[in-house]
Amino acid sequence: MAEEYETILHRWFEEVWNRKNAGAIREMFTEDTVVHGLSGPGGPPVRGFADFEKFHGDFITAFPDLHVDVDDVISEGNKIAGRFTVTGTQKGDLPELQATGKKVLFTGSGICTTKDGRFVEVWNEIDFPKMQYDLAPNTPDIE
């Protein structure tokens, strides 16, 4: 029997990020799912499961111990919004940033539109500047 989750967002963070189950991406995305807010300021959205699988793989390689805690979720109709906290240790390279071995703790939120149990469009606001601050050479390490 499949595990029960409170919402698709809970399932998303637990299976895709905490358990590193890339196969779950295709179960919760479509070929046309659009995810905003992952490519930096003014960057293009990530489109479809293939592009997201690359983003996921790169991020998990950089932060193999990455963990996401779901802090809040609100759901109404086909919309679901959530707030989350991310922790991890950078053991692999990111674009323009070699592995530092430093820990990060940053937050994010998103509003998702779903259809037939899959994400159709996601708007993220992720505190990547805090992540970059945590990884900077002269900033204090997170305990």
Number of C-alpha atoms within 10 A of each C-alpha: 3 4 5 9 11 8 13 17 22 19 17 19 17 18 16 20 23 17 14 18 13 18 12 17 21 15 13 21 22 18 12 14 21 22 23 18 18 18 12 12 7 9 10 13 19 21 17 19 24 16 15 21 18 13 15 19 14 16 17 22 16 23 23 18 17 21 19 20 16 17 13 11 17 12 13 7 8 13 15 19 18 18 19 17 16 18 18 20 20 24 18 17 15 15 7 6 13 13 15 17 15 18 20 21 20 19 19 17 19 19 18 22 18 19 14 8 13 17 25 20 22 21 17 18 15 20 15 16 11 14 18 14 15 20 23 14 11 8 11 12 13 12 6
